[in-house]
Amino acid sequence: MRDAAVGFHCPDCVAEGRRTTRQGRTAYGGLRPGSDGLVSKILIAINAAVWVLIMVTGGQNSAWVFRLSLIPRGLCVATDHAGNYYPGVHSSGICSATPDGKWIGVAAGDWWQPLTSMFAHVEVLHIGFNMLALWILGPQLEMVLGRLRFIALYLLSGFVGSAAIYLLAPGDSTSLGASGAIFGLMAALLVVALKARADVSQLLVWIGINAALTFFASGISWQAHVGGFVGGLVLAWVLVYSPRQNRTTWQAAGFAGVAVLVVLAFAARTAALT
């Protein structure tokens, strides 16, 4: 899920976030953060720690790449040599009969991969661009939404991106990176900026550049980018435009609805792959 990012600041969005409906609350119902960007810094630290783990255990050839990446149908990997796999093997039965072979992937039961793949990177530029985007976008959205709503937006956008990979990518593909969640944050900031009636021209240019790279640069999971962006749009719309009365209930229901759709997508694809 390689991603390219430059940067965008939205003072009007932050000002909108500081507008309160009652003391201690943001404009969209979240608790006002006591410090700027704490959740974003924690997410960056987790991504960095996972990247270091992968680097010190072999980089691209690390066994952690296969354990943490999102692999839809599955791959037959060699347990005796980390980083090696059997590309001609397409069934778990044959893999079991293969010397030192082990079948891994979401459809094979590695249910954690849609989450762990969101925190795994190999290339320096990949993690660098993603974490720079998170550093720029995260604190702004935390201020506007509050920490709980921000982390829910980040993770669920990432899961929508993972679901898009699972549904649309080749069964033996390997995807990793935070780009699905990052594209969700881009979409969310766009929704917030439009709600605040801010000038979004620079943000649209930034999104356009990233969209162009998504479809014309090699080695990029367009499924994660598109899925994360669409997920971010929907989730941010739920957060920003939920009725003031019973706002939290409406927001929770909207997020739960998206989560159910993600689970159903994974269930349907798993049934088709097994």
NORQUITA-V140126 format. One record per pair of residues at least 24 apart in sequence whose C-alpha atoms are under 10 Angstrom apart, sorted by the first residue. I is the first residue (numbers start at 1). GAP is how many residues later the second one is. If there is no record, write none. Layout:
i = <I/I>
gap = <GAP/GAP>
//
This chain:
i = <1/1/1/1/1/1/1/1/1/1/1/1/1/1/1/1/1/1/1/1/1/1/1/1/2/2/2/2/2/2/2/2/2/2/2/2/2/2/2/2/2/2/2/2/2/2/2/3/3/3/3/3/3/3/3/3/3/3/3/3/3/3/3/3/3/3/3/3/3/3/4/4/4/4/4/4/4/4/4/4/4/4/4/4/4/4/5/5/5/5/5/5/5/5/5/5/5/5/5/5/6/6/6/6/6/6/6/6/6/7/7/7/7/7/7/7/7/7/8/8/8/8/8/8/8/8/8/8/8/8/9/9/9/9/9/9/10/10/10/10/10/10/10/10/10/10/10/10/10/11/11/11/11/11/12/12/12/12/12/12/12/12/13/13/13/13/13/13/13/13/13/13/13/13/13/13/14/14/14/14/14/14/14/14/14/14/15/15/15/15/16/16/16/16/16/16/16/16/16/17/17/17/17/17/17/17/17/17/18/18/18/19/21/25/25/25/26/26/26/26/26/27/27/27/27/27/27/28/28/28/28/28/28/28/28/28/28/28/28/28/29/29/29/29/29/29/29/29/29/29/29/29/30/30/30/30/30/30/30/30/30/30/30/31/31/31/31/31/31/31/31/32/32/32/32/32/32/33/33/33/33/33/33/33/33/34/34/34/35/35/35/36/36/36/36/36/36/36/37/37/37/37/37/37/37/37/37/37/37/38/38/38/38/39/39/39/39/39/39/39/39/40/40/40/40/40/40/40/40/40/40/40/40/40/40/41/41/41/41/41/43/43/43/43/43/43/43/44/44/44/44/44/44/44/45/46/46/47/47/47/47/47/47/47/47/47/47/48/48/48/48/48/48/49/49/50/50/50/50/50/51/51/51/51/51/51/51/52/52/52/53/54/54/54/55/55/55/57/58/58/59/59/59/59/60/60/60/61/62/64/65/65/65/65/65/65/65/66/66/66/66/66/66/66/67/67/67/67/67/67/67/67/68/68/68/68/68/68/68/68/68/68/68/68/68/68/68/68/69/69/69/69/69/69/69/69/69/69/69/69/69/69/69/69/69/69/70/70/70/70/70/70/70/70/70/70/70/70/70/70/70/70/70/70/70/70/70/70/70/71/71/71/71/71/71/71/71/71/71/71/71/71/71/71/71/71/71/71/72/72/72/72/72/72/72/72/72/72/72/72/72/72/72/72/72/72/72/72/72/72/72/72/72/73/73/73/73/73/73/73/73/73/73/73/73/73/73/73/73/73/73/74/74/74/74/74/74/74/74/74/74/74/74/74/74/75/75/75/75/75/75/75/75/75/75/75/76/76/76/76/76/76/76/77/77/77/77/78/78/79/87/90/90/91/92/105/105/105/105/106/106/106/106/106/106/107/107/107/107/107/107/107/107/107/107/108/108/108/109/111/113/113/113/114/114/114/114/114/114/114/114/114/114/114/115/115/115/115/115/115/115/116/116/116/117/117/117/117/117/117/117/117/118/118/118/118/118/118/118/118/118/118/118/118/118/118/119/119/119/119/119/119/120/120/120/120/121/121/121/121/122/122/123/126/126/126/126/127/127/127/129/129/130/130/130/130/130/130/130/131/131/131/133/133/133/133/133/134/134/134/134/134/134/134/137/137/137/137/137/138/138/138/138/140/141/141/141/141/141/144/144/144/145/145/145/145/149/149/149/149/149/149/150/150/150/150/152/152/152/153/153/153/153/153/153/153/153/153/153/153/153/154/154/154/154/154/154/154/154/154/154/154/154/155/155/155/155/155/156/156/156/156/156/156/156/156/156/156/156/156/157/157/157/157/157/157/157/157/157/157/157/157/157/157/157/157/157/157/157/157/157/158/158/158/158/158/158/158/158/158/158/158/159/159/159/159/159/159/159/159/160/160/160/160/160/160/160/160/160/160/160/160/160/160/160/160/160/161/161/161/161/161/161/161/161/161/161/161/161/161/162/162/162/162/162/162/162/163/163/163/163/163/163/163/163/163/163/163/164/164/164/164/164/164/164/164/164/164/164/165/165/165/165/165/165/165/166/166/166/166/166/166/167/167/167/167/167/167/167/168/168/168/168/169/169/169/169/171/173/174/175/175/175/175/175/176/176/176/177/177/178/178/178/179/179/179/179/179/179/179/179/180/180/180/180/180/180/180/180/180/180/180/180/181/181/181/181/181/181/181/182/182/182/182/182/183/183/183/183/183/183/183/183/183/183/183/183/183/184/184/184/184/184/184/184/184/184/184/184/184/184/185/185/185/185/185/185/186/186/186/186/187/187/187/187/187/187/187/187/187/187/188/188/188/188/188/188/188/188/188/188/188/189/189/189/190/190/190/191/191/191/191/191/191/191/191/191/192/192/192/192/192/192/195/195/195/231/234>
gap = <116/117/119/120/125/129/160/161/164/173/174/175/176/177/178/179/213/218/219/220/221/222/223/224/119/121/123/124/125/127/128/173/174/175/176/177/178/211/212/215/216/217/218/219/220/222/223/122/123/124/125/126/127/128/130/174/175/176/177/179/180/207/208/210/211/214/217/218/219/222/121/122/123/124/125/126/128/129/175/202/203/205/206/207/209/210/123/124/125/126/127/128/129/131/177/178/201/202/204/205/123/124/126/127/130/200/201/203/204/125/126/127/128/129/130/195/196/199/125/128/129/132/178/181/192/194/195/196/197/198/127/128/131/180/193/194/127/130/131/179/180/182/183/186/188/189/190/192/193/129/182/185/187/188/180/181/182/183/184/185/186/187/127/128/130/131/176/177/178/179/180/181/182/183/184/185/125/126/127/128/129/130/131/178/179/182/125/128/129/181/127/128/129/176/177/179/180/181/182/123/124/125/126/127/128/129/175/179/125/126/127/125/223/119/120/121/116/117/118/119/120/116/117/118/119/213/217/116/117/118/121/211/212/213/214/215/216/219/220/223/115/116/117/120/210/211/213/215/217/218/219/222/112/113/114/115/116/117/118/119/120/209/218/111/112/113/114/115/116/117/118/110/111/112/113/114/115/106/109/110/111/112/113/114/115/109/112/113/104/107/108/102/103/104/105/106/107/111/97/98/99/100/101/102/103/104/105/106/110/100/101/104/109/99/100/103/107/108/109/111/112/91/94/95/96/97/98/99/100/101/102/107/110/111/114/90/93/94/97/98/76/88/91/92/95/108/111/75/83/86/87/88/90/91/86/73/74/69/71/72/73/74/80/83/84/130/131/71/72/73/79/80/83/70/71/66/69/70/71/72/68/69/70/71/72/73/76/68/69/70/67/66/67/68/66/67/68/25/24/25/24/62/63/64/61/62/63/61/60/56/52/55/56/57/109/110/111/38/39/47/51/108/109/110/37/38/43/45/46/49/50/53/37/42/44/45/46/47/48/49/50/51/52/53/106/107/108/109/36/37/41/43/44/45/46/47/48/49/50/51/52/104/105/106/107/108/34/35/36/40/41/42/43/44/45/46/47/48/50/92/93/95/96/102/103/104/105/106/107/33/34/35/36/37/39/42/43/46/94/95/98/99/100/101/102/103/104/105/32/33/34/35/36/38/41/42/90/91/93/94/95/96/97/98/99/100/101/102/103/194/197/198/201/30/31/32/33/34/35/36/93/96/97/98/99/100/196/197/199/200/201/28/29/30/31/32/33/34/35/36/97/98/99/100/199/26/27/28/29/30/31/33/96/97/98/99/24/25/26/27/28/29/96/24/25/26/27/24/25/24/85/81/82/183/182/66/67/68/69/60/65/160/163/164/167/59/64/159/160/162/163/164/165/166/167/162/165/166/161/155/49/62/63/44/45/46/47/48/49/51/52/61/62/152/40/41/43/44/47/61/63/60/61/62/41/42/45/57/58/59/60/61/37/40/41/43/44/57/58/59/60/61/62/63/64/106/39/57/58/59/60/62/55/56/57/58/54/55/56/57/54/55/54/50/51/52/53/50/51/52/49/50/47/48/49/50/51/52/53/47/48/51/46/49/50/52/53/44/45/47/48/49/51/52/45/48/49/51/52/44/47/48/51/49/44/45/47/48/51/45/48/96/47/91/94/95/86/87/90/102/103/106/35/38/86/89/83/100/103/28/31/32/35/78/79/80/81/82/83/86/102/24/26/27/28/29/30/31/34/74/77/78/81/25/26/27/29/73/24/25/28/72/75/76/79/99/100/102/103/106/24/25/26/27/28/30/31/67/68/70/71/72/73/74/75/76/77/78/79/101/102/24/25/26/27/66/67/69/70/71/73/74/65/68/69/72/99/100/103/104/24/63/64/65/66/67/68/69/70/71/72/98/99/101/102/103/105/60/61/62/63/64/65/66/67/68/69/70/71/101/61/62/63/65/66/100/104/60/61/64/65/98/99/100/101/102/103/106/57/58/59/60/61/62/63/64/98/101/102/56/57/58/59/60/61/62/57/58/99/100/103/104/56/98/99/101/102/103/105/54/55/56/101/52/53/54/55/102/48/47/44/45/46/48/49/44/45/48/44/47/46/47/50/41/42/43/45/46/47/49/50/41/42/43/44/45/46/47/48/49/50/51/52/43/44/46/47/48/50/51/42/43/46/47/50/24/27/28/41/42/43/44/45/46/47/48/49/50/40/41/42/43/44/45/46/47/48/49/50/51/52/43/44/46/47/48/51/42/43/46/47/41/42/43/44/45/46/47/48/49/50/41/42/43/44/45/46/47/48/49/51/52/43/44/47/42/43/46/41/42/43/44/45/46/48/49/50/41/44/45/47/48/49/42/45/46/27/24>
//
